[in-house]
Amino acid sequence: MTDQMHKLSIVRQAKASNISRSGVYYLPHPVSTEMHALMSLLDELHLDIHLLAAVCCNNY
């Protein structure tokens, strides 16, 4: 991981650690409960449709 207080710059620390600089500066933002519910619903639908497609393909 990188250290802000290290004498090497962030760029050089990232290069030495073999990680991208975007990964160093990325700060995740929290997901709202509504968005989490929507993503869960989409995952559920995707799994249902995927299973339906598998059943249809096995009939041929």
C-alpha positions in Angstrom: 0.0 0.0 0.0 1.1 3.6 -0.4 2.0 6.0 2.4 1.3 9.7 2.1 4.2 10.5 4.5 6.8 8.4 2.7 9.6 10.3 1.0 8.9 8.6 -2.3 6.1 10.2 -4.3 2.8 8.4 -4.7 3.6 7.9 -8.4 6.8 6.1 -7.6 5.3 4.1 -4.7 2.5 2.9 -7.0 5.0 2.0 -9.7 7.2 0.1 -7.2 4.2 -1.7 -5.8 3.0 -2.5 -9.4 -0.5 -1.0 -8.8 -2.3 1.6 -10.8 -2.5 5.2 -9.5 -6.2 5.2 -10.0 -6.4 2.5 -7.4 -4.5 4.7 -5.0 -6.7 7.7 -5.4 -10.1 5.9 -5.6 -12.4 6.5 -2.7 -15.6 4.4 -2.7 -18.9 6.1 -2.2 -21.7 4.5 -0.1 -24.5 2.8 -1.9 -28.0 4.0 -0.9 -30.5 1.4 0.3 -32.7 2.1 -2.7 -29.8 1.4 -5.1 -28.9 -1.7 -3.2 -32.5 -3.0 -3.4 -32.6 -2.3 -7.1 -29.3 -4.1 -7.7 -30.5 -7.1 -5.7 -33.7 -7.2 -7.8 -31.7 -7.0 -11.1 -29.4 -9.9 -9.9 -32.5 -12.0 -9.1 -34.0 -11.3 -12.5 -30.7 -12.1 -14.2 -30.5 -15.4 -12.4 -34.1 -16.3 -13.3 -33.7 -15.4 -17.0 -30.4 -17.3 -17.1 -32.0 -20.4 -15.7 -34.9 -20.1 -18.2 -32.4 -19.8 -21.1 -30.6 -22.9 -19.9 -33.9 -24.9 -19.8 -34.7 -23.7 -23.3 -31.3 -24.7 -24.7 -31.6 -28.2 -23.2 -34.8 -28.9 -25.1 -32.9 -28.8 -28.5 
